[in-house]
Amino acid sequence: MLKHIVMWTVVEEFEGQTKAQIIENMRTQLSGLQAEISEINALEVGVNCIVSDAAYDVVLVIIFNDQTALDVYLKHPAHVKVADYIGKVRKDRVVVDYIVS
């Protein structure tokens, strides 16, 4: 099993959307990926609840069977669409992928 974790900080405003609206849009779009991409075994989206300068705003945790499934996910049109939106609203992003033992 492979665990894929991504965290983002987001801008304060984008095309009239507040930061809270941006985060909710991200949560909704990311959560919907599991229904569209069969390679996803499990998916969780979290929104930061404790204000801190060191905190990220949104986290995504996905479990795949293997690297091949992750590669399919990364190229899937549903993921590309969500990633395009997030690319416009994110300030920072970090990613970790690791084998679950």
DSSP file (Angstrom, degrees, kcal/mol; ACC not computed):
  #  RESIDUE AA STRUCTURE BP1 BP2  ACC     N-H-->O    O-->H-N    N-H-->O    O-->H-N    TCO  KAPPA ALPHA  PHI   PSI    X-CA   Y-CA   Z-CA
    1    1 A M              0   0    0      0, 0.0    99,-2.6     0, 0.0     2,-0.4   0.000 360.0 360.0 360.0 146.7    0.0    0.0    0.0
    2    2 A L  E     -AB  64  99A   0     62,-2.9    62,-2.9    97,-0.2     2,-0.5  -0.980 360.0-152.1-123.0 129.0    1.1    3.5   -0.8
    3    3 A K  E     -AB  63  98A   0     95,-3.2    95,-2.2    -2,-0.4     2,-0.5  -0.891   7.6-164.5-104.7 130.2    0.0    6.6    1.2
    4    4 A H  E     -AB  62  97A   0     58,-3.1    58,-2.6    -2,-0.5     2,-0.5  -0.961   9.0-177.5-116.0 117.7   -0.1    9.9   -0.5
    5    5 A I  E     +AB  61  96A   0     91,-3.1    91,-2.6    -2,-0.5     2,-0.4  -0.969   3.7 177.0-122.4 129.6   -0.3   13.0    1.7
    6    6 A V  E     -AB  60  95A   0     54,-2.3    54,-2.9    -2,-0.5     2,-0.4  -0.995   5.6-170.6-131.1 136.5   -0.6   16.6    0.4
    7    7 A M  E     -AB  59  94A   0     87,-2.5    87,-2.1    -2,-0.4     2,-0.3  -0.979   7.1-172.5-127.5 143.4   -1.0   19.8    2.4
    8    8 A W  E     -AB  58  93A   0     50,-2.4    49,-2.0    -2,-0.4    50,-1.9  -0.953  20.3-152.5-131.5 149.5   -1.8   23.3    1.2
    9    9 A T  E     - B   0  92A   0     83,-1.9    82,-3.1    -2,-0.3    83,-1.2  -0.921  30.1-150.0-106.8 148.6   -2.0   26.8    2.4
   10   10 A V  E     - B   0  90A   0     -2,-0.4    80,-0.2    80,-0.3     9,-0.1  -0.797  15.1 -98.1-122.6 161.5   -4.4   28.9    0.4
   11   11 A V        -     0   0    0     78,-2.8    11,-0.1    -2,-0.3     3,-0.1  -0.224  31.1-119.1 -70.0 163.3   -4.8   32.6   -0.5
   12   12 A E  S    S+     0   0    0      1,-0.2     7,-1.0     6,-0.1     2,-0.3   0.759  92.6   8.9 -75.7 -25.8   -7.0   34.9    1.4
   13   13 A E  E     -D   18   0B   0      5,-0.2     2,-0.3     6,-0.1    -1,-0.2  -0.989  57.4-180.0-156.9 144.6   -9.2   35.7   -1.6
   14   14 A F  E >  S-D   17   0B   0      3,-1.8     3,-2.5    -2,-0.3    75,-0.1  -0.893  74.7 -24.9-151.6 118.8   -9.7   34.4   -5.2
   15   15 A E  T 3  S-     0   0    0     -2,-0.3     3,-0.1     1,-0.3    -2,-0.0   0.868 128.5 -44.6  47.0  46.5  -12.3   35.7   -7.7
   16   16 A G  T 3  S+     0   0    0      1,-0.3     2,-0.4     0, 0.0    -1,-0.3   0.363 110.8 124.9  83.8  -5.5  -14.6   37.0   -5.0
   17   17 A Q  E <   -D   14   0B   0     -3,-2.5    -3,-1.8     4,-0.0    -1,-0.3  -0.706  55.7-134.2 -87.6 136.9  -14.3   33.8   -2.9
   18   18 A T  E  >  -D   13   0B   0     -2,-0.4     4,-2.6    -5,-0.2    -5,-0.2  -0.351  30.3-101.9 -77.2 167.9  -13.2   34.2    0.7
   19   19 A K  H  > S+     0   0    0     -7,-1.0     4,-2.6     1,-0.2     5,-0.2   0.906 124.8  52.8 -57.5 -42.5  -10.5   31.9    2.2
   20   20 A A  H  > S+     0   0    0      1,-0.2     4,-2.1     2,-0.2    -1,-0.2   0.893 110.1  47.7 -61.9 -39.8  -13.3   29.9    4.0
   21   21 A Q  H  > S+     0   0    0      2,-0.2     4,-2.5     1,-0.2    -2,-0.2   0.890 110.7  51.5 -68.7 -39.3  -15.1   29.5    0.7
   22   22 A I  H  X S+     0   0    0     -4,-2.6     4,-2.6     2,-0.2    -2,-0.2   0.941 110.7  48.4 -60.2 -47.6  -11.9   28.4   -1.1
   23   23 A I  H  X S+     0   0    0     -4,-2.6     4,-2.7     1,-0.2    -2,-0.2   0.906 111.7  49.2 -61.8 -42.5  -11.2   25.8    1.6
   24   24 A E  H  X S+     0   0    0     -4,-2.1     4,-2.6     2,-0.2    -1,-0.2   0.898 110.1  51.4 -65.4 -39.9  -14.8   24.5    1.4
   25   25 A N  H  X S+     0   0    0     -4,-2.5     4,-2.7     2,-0.2     5,-0.2   0.924 111.5  47.8 -60.5 -44.2  -14.5   24.3   -2.4
   26   26 A M  H  X S+     0   0    0     -4,-2.6     4,-3.0     2,-0.2     5,-0.3   0.940 111.5  50.1 -61.1 -47.3  -11.3   22.3   -2.1
   27   27 A R  H  X S+     0   0    0     -4,-2.7     4,-2.4     1,-0.2    -2,-0.2   0.926 113.9  45.2 -58.1 -46.3  -12.8   20.0    0.5
   28   28 A T  H  X S+     0   0    0     -4,-2.6     4,-1.6     2,-0.2    -1,-0.2   0.935 116.3  44.5 -64.2 -48.1  -15.8   19.3   -1.7
   29   29 A Q  H  < S+     0   0    0     -4,-2.7     4,-0.5    -5,-0.2    -2,-0.2   0.923 115.9  46.4 -65.6 -44.3  -13.8   18.8   -4.9
   30   30 A L  H >< S+     0   0    0     -4,-3.0     3,-1.4    -5,-0.2     4,-0.4   0.913 110.1  53.3 -65.2 -42.4  -11.2   16.6   -3.3
   31   31 A S  H >< S+     0   0    0     -4,-2.4     3,-0.8    -5,-0.3     4,-0.4   0.843 103.3  59.1 -61.3 -33.2  -13.7   14.5   -1.4
   32   32 A G  T >X S+     0   0    0     -4,-1.6     4,-0.7     1,-0.2     3,-0.6   0.633  84.9  80.3 -71.5 -13.9  -15.5   13.8   -4.7
   33   33 A L  H X> S+     0   0    0     -3,-1.4     4,-2.1    -4,-0.5     3,-0.8   0.841  81.5  63.6 -64.1 -33.0  -12.4   12.2   -6.3
   34   34 A Q  H <4 S+     0   0    0     -3,-0.8    -1,-0.2    -4,-0.4     6,-0.2   0.869 101.9  50.0 -61.7 -35.8  -13.0    8.9   -4.6
   35   35 A A  H <4 S+     0   0    0     -3,-0.6    -1,-0.3    -4,-0.4    -2,-0.2   0.723 117.3  41.3 -73.2 -20.6  -16.2    8.3   -6.4
   36   36 A E  H << S+     0   0    0     -3,-0.8     2,-0.6    -4,-0.7    -2,-0.2   0.686 109.4  56.0-100.6 -21.6  -14.6    9.1   -9.7
   37   37 A I    ><  -     0   0    0     -4,-2.1     3,-1.6     1,-0.1    -1,-0.2  -0.915  59.6-166.2-122.5 107.0  -11.2    7.3   -9.5
   38   38 A S  T 3  S+     0   0    0     -2,-0.6    -1,-0.1     1,-0.3    -4,-0.1   0.694  82.0  72.2 -67.8 -19.5  -11.4    3.6   -8.8
   39   39 A E  T 3  S+     0   0    0     30,-0.1     2,-0.6    25,-0.1    26,-0.5   0.650  75.8  97.1 -70.9 -13.5   -7.7    3.4   -7.9
   40   40 A I    <   -     0   0    0     -3,-1.6    24,-0.2    -6,-0.2     3,-0.1  -0.674  48.8-178.9 -80.0 119.9   -8.3    5.2   -4.7
   41   41 A N  S    S-     0   0    0     22,-2.7     2,-0.3    -2,-0.6    -1,-0.2   0.858  72.4  -2.8 -82.7 -40.1   -8.7    2.8   -1.8
   42   42 A A  E     -C   63   0A   0     21,-1.1    21,-2.4     2,-0.0     2,-0.4  -0.989  64.3-169.5-153.0 146.9   -9.4    5.4    0.9
   43   43 A L  E     +C   62   0A   0     -2,-0.3     2,-0.4    19,-0.2    19,-0.2  -0.998   4.6 178.7-143.7 135.9   -9.5    9.2    0.9
   44   44 A E  E     -C   61   0A   0     17,-2.4    17,-2.7    -2,-0.4     2,-0.5  -0.999   8.6-164.6-138.2 135.0   -9.6   11.7    3.7
   45   45 A V  E     -C   60   0A   0     -2,-0.4     2,-0.4    15,-0.2    15,-0.2  -0.979  11.9-171.0-117.4 129.9   -9.7   15.5    3.5
   46   46 A G  E     -C   59   0A   0     13,-2.8    13,-2.6    -2,-0.5     2,-0.5  -0.937  12.6-151.7-122.3 146.4   -9.0   17.5    6.7
   47   47 A V  E     -C   58   0A   0     -2,-0.4    11,-0.2    11,-0.2    10,-0.1  -0.965  33.1-107.5-115.5 129.3   -9.3   21.3    7.3
   48   48 A N        -     0   0    0      9,-2.6     3,-0.1    -2,-0.5     9,-0.0  -0.238  32.8-178.1 -56.2 137.2   -7.0   22.8    9.9
   49   49 A C        +     0   0    0      1,-0.1     2,-0.5     2,-0.0    -1,-0.1   0.415  61.7  68.9-118.7  -1.9   -8.9   23.8   13.1
   50   50 A I  S    S-     0   0    0      2,-0.1     2,-0.3     0, 0.0    -1,-0.1  -0.970  79.7-130.4-123.8 118.4   -6.1   25.4   15.2
   51   51 A V        +     0   0    0     -2,-0.5     2,-0.3    -3,-0.1     3,-0.0  -0.485  44.6 145.5 -71.1 127.4   -4.7   28.7   14.1
   52   52 A S    >   -     0   0    0     -2,-0.3     3,-1.1     3,-0.1    -2,-0.1  -0.965  56.0-126.2-159.1 144.3   -0.9   28.7   13.9
   53   53 A D  T 3  S+     0   0    0     -2,-0.3    -1,-0.1     1,-0.2    -2,-0.0   0.782 114.5  50.8 -62.8 -25.6    1.7   30.4   11.7
   54   54 A A  T 3  S+     0   0    0      2,-0.1    -1,-0.2    -3,-0.0     2,-0.1   0.557  92.2 103.2 -87.9  -8.6    3.2   26.9   11.1
   55   55 A A    <   -     0   0    0     -3,-1.1     2,-0.2    -5,-0.1    -3,-0.1  -0.416  61.9-139.7 -82.1 149.3   -0.1   25.3   10.2
   56   56 A Y        -     0   0    0     -2,-0.1   -47,-0.3     1,-0.1    -8,-0.1  -0.655  14.8-133.6 -94.4 161.6   -1.3   24.4    6.7
   57   57 A D  S    S+     0   0    0    -49,-2.0    -9,-2.6    -2,-0.2     2,-0.4   0.865  80.2  20.6 -86.9 -38.9   -5.0   25.0    5.8
   58   58 A V  E     -AC   8  47A   0    -50,-1.9   -50,-2.4   -11,-0.2     2,-0.4  -0.981  59.9-165.5-136.9 142.4   -6.0   21.7    4.1
   59   59 A V  E     -AC   7  46A   0    -13,-2.6   -13,-2.8    -2,-0.4     2,-0.4  -0.986   2.7-163.0-128.7 142.5   -4.6   18.1    4.1
   60   60 A L  E     -AC   6  45A   0    -54,-2.9   -54,-2.3    -2,-0.4     2,-0.5  -0.991   5.4-174.4-122.6 129.6   -5.4   15.3    1.7
   61   61 A V  E     +AC   5  44A   0    -17,-2.7   -17,-2.4    -2,-0.4     2,-0.4  -0.988   8.8 174.0-125.7 121.9   -4.6   11.7    2.6
   62   62 A I  E     -AC   4  43A   0    -58,-2.6   -58,-3.1    -2,-0.5     2,-0.5  -0.976  19.1-149.9-128.1 141.5   -5.1    8.9    0.0
   63   63 A I  E     +AC   3  42A   0    -21,-2.4   -22,-2.7    -2,-0.4   -21,-1.1  -0.954  18.9 179.2-111.6 128.9   -4.2    5.2    0.1
   64   64 A F  E     -A    2   0A   0    -62,-2.9   -62,-2.9    -2,-0.5   -24,-0.1  -0.809  37.6-121.1-118.7 161.5   -3.4    3.4   -3.1
   65   65 A N  S    S-     0   0    0    -26,-0.5     2,-0.3    -2,-0.3    -1,-0.1   0.892  85.5 -30.4 -66.7 -39.1   -2.4   -0.2   -3.8
   66   66 A D  S  > S-     0   0    0    -65,-0.1     4,-1.7   -64,-0.1     3,-0.2  -0.928  74.1 -73.5-165.1-178.7    0.9    0.9   -5.4
   67   67 A Q  H  > S+     0   0    0     -2,-0.3     4,-2.5     1,-0.2     5,-0.2   0.845 122.8  59.5 -61.4 -36.3    2.8    3.5   -7.4
   68   68 A T  H  > S+     0   0    0      1,-0.2     4,-2.1     2,-0.2    -1,-0.2   0.914 104.8  49.0 -60.9 -43.0    1.0    2.5  -10.6
   69   69 A A  H  > S+     0   0    0      1,-0.2     4,-2.3     2,-0.2    -1,-0.2   0.893 110.5  51.0 -64.0 -39.9   -2.4    3.4   -9.0
   70   70 A L  H  X S+     0   0    0     -4,-1.7     4,-2.6     2,-0.2    -2,-0.2   0.914 108.7  51.9 -61.9 -42.7   -1.0    6.7   -7.9
   71   71 A D  H  X S+     0   0    0     -4,-2.5     4,-1.3     2,-0.2    -2,-0.2   0.894 109.2  49.5 -62.1 -40.6    0.3    7.4  -11.4
   72   72 A V  H  X S+     0   0    0     -4,-2.1     4,-1.0     1,-0.2     3,-0.4   0.933 111.5  50.2 -62.4 -45.8   -3.2    6.7  -12.8
   73   73 A Y  H >< S+     0   0    0     -4,-2.3     3,-0.8     1,-0.2     6,-0.3   0.917 106.4  54.4 -56.9 -47.1   -4.7    9.0  -10.3
   74   74 A L  H 3< S+     0   0    0     -4,-2.6    -1,-0.2     1,-0.3    -2,-0.2   0.803 115.2  39.5 -62.2 -29.5   -2.3   11.9  -11.1
   75   75 A K  H 3< S+     0   0    0     -4,-1.3    -1,-0.3    -3,-0.4    -2,-0.2   0.525  87.2 117.6 -96.4  -7.9   -3.2   11.7  -14.8
   76   76 A H  S <X S-     0   0    0     -4,-1.0     4,-2.6    -3,-0.8     3,-0.4  -0.358  70.6-127.8 -64.5 137.1   -7.0   11.2  -14.3
   77   77 A P  H  > S+     0   0    0      0, 0.0     4,-2.2     0, 0.0     5,-0.2   0.830 108.3  55.6 -55.9 -34.9   -9.1   14.0  -15.7
   78   78 A A  H  > S+     0   0    0      2,-0.2     4,-1.8     1,-0.2     5,-0.2   0.915 111.2  43.9 -65.2 -41.8  -11.0   14.4  -12.4
   79   79 A H  H  > S+     0   0    0     -3,-0.4     4,-3.2    -6,-0.3     5,-0.2   0.920 111.4  53.6 -67.3 -43.6   -7.7   14.9  -10.5
   80   80 A V  H  X S+     0   0    0     -4,-2.6     4,-2.0     1,-0.2    -2,-0.2   0.892 108.2  51.0 -58.7 -40.4   -6.3   17.3  -13.2
   81   81 A K  H  X S+     0   0    0     -4,-2.2     4,-1.7    -5,-0.2    -1,-0.2   0.932 113.6  43.2 -63.5 -46.9   -9.5   19.4  -12.9
   82   82 A V  H  X S+     0   0    0     -4,-1.8     4,-2.7     1,-0.2     5,-0.2   0.919 112.9  52.9 -65.3 -43.1   -9.2   19.7   -9.1
   83   83 A A  H  X S+     0   0    0     -4,-3.2     4,-2.5     1,-0.2    -1,-0.2   0.854 105.2  55.7 -61.9 -34.6   -5.4   20.3   -9.3
   84   84 A D  H  X S+     0   0    0     -4,-2.0     4,-0.8    -5,-0.2    -1,-0.2   0.932 110.2  44.7 -63.2 -46.0   -6.0   23.1  -11.8
   85   85 A Y  H >X S+     0   0    0     -4,-1.7     3,-1.1     1,-0.2     4,-0.9   0.946 114.1  48.9 -61.9 -48.4   -8.3   24.9   -9.3
   86   86 A I  H >X S+     0   0    0     -4,-2.7     4,-1.8     1,-0.3     3,-0.8   0.875 103.4  61.5 -62.4 -36.8   -6.0   24.3   -6.4
   87   87 A G  H 3< S+     0   0    0     -4,-2.5    -1,-0.3     1,-0.2    -2,-0.2   0.786 105.4  48.6 -58.6 -27.0   -3.1   25.6   -8.4
   88   88 A K  H << S+     0   0    0     -3,-1.1    -1,-0.2    -4,-0.8    -2,-0.2   0.705 119.3  36.0 -84.4 -21.9   -4.8   28.9   -8.7
   89   89 A V  H << S+     0   0    0     -4,-0.9   -78,-2.8    -3,-0.8     2,-0.2   0.484  93.7  98.5-113.4  -4.7   -5.7   29.2   -5.0
   90   90 A R  E  <  -B   10   0A   0     -4,-1.8   -80,-0.3   -80,-0.2     3,-0.1  -0.594  41.0-174.7 -89.8 147.6   -2.7   27.8   -3.2
   91   91 A K  E    S+     0   0A   0    -82,-3.1     2,-0.3     1,-0.4   -81,-0.2   0.753  77.3   3.6 -96.8 -40.6    0.2   29.7   -1.6
   92   92 A D  E     -B    9   0A   0    -83,-1.2   -83,-1.9     2,-0.0    -1,-0.4  -0.970  60.8-169.1-146.4 156.4    2.2   26.6   -0.7
   93   93 A R  E     -B    8   0A   0     -2,-0.3     2,-0.3   -85,-0.2   -85,-0.2  -0.993   2.0-172.6-148.8 140.8    2.1   22.8   -1.0
   94   94 A V  E     -B    7   0A   0    -87,-2.1   -87,-2.5    -2,-0.3     2,-0.4  -0.983   9.3-164.8-131.5 148.1    4.0   19.9    0.5
   95   95 A V  E     -B    6   0A   0     -2,-0.3     2,-0.4   -89,-0.2   -89,-0.2  -0.987   9.0-177.6-135.0 140.4    3.7   16.3   -0.5
   96   96 A V  E     -B    5   0A   0    -91,-2.6   -91,-3.1    -2,-0.4     2,-0.4  -0.993   2.2-176.4-135.4 132.0    4.8   13.0    1.1
   97   97 A D  E     +B    4   0A   0     -2,-0.4     2,-0.3   -93,-0.2   -93,-0.2  -0.997  16.4 161.4-124.2 131.3    4.4    9.5   -0.5
   98   98 A Y  E     -B    3   0A   0    -95,-2.2   -95,-3.2    -2,-0.4     2,-0.4  -0.993  41.4-102.6-150.2 157.6    5.4    6.4    1.5
   99   99 A I  E     -B    2   0A   0     -2,-0.3     2,-0.5   -97,-0.2   -97,-0.2  -0.635  32.7-138.0 -79.4 129.9    4.9    2.7    1.6
  100  100 A V              0   0    0    -99,-2.6    -1,-0.0    -2,-0.4   -37,-0.0  -0.789 360.0 360.0 -89.2 125.2    2.6    1.6    4.4
  101  101 A S              0   0    0     -2,-0.5    -1,-0.1   -99,-0.0   -99,-0.0   0.456 360.0 360.0 -94.9 360.0    3.9   -1.5    6.1
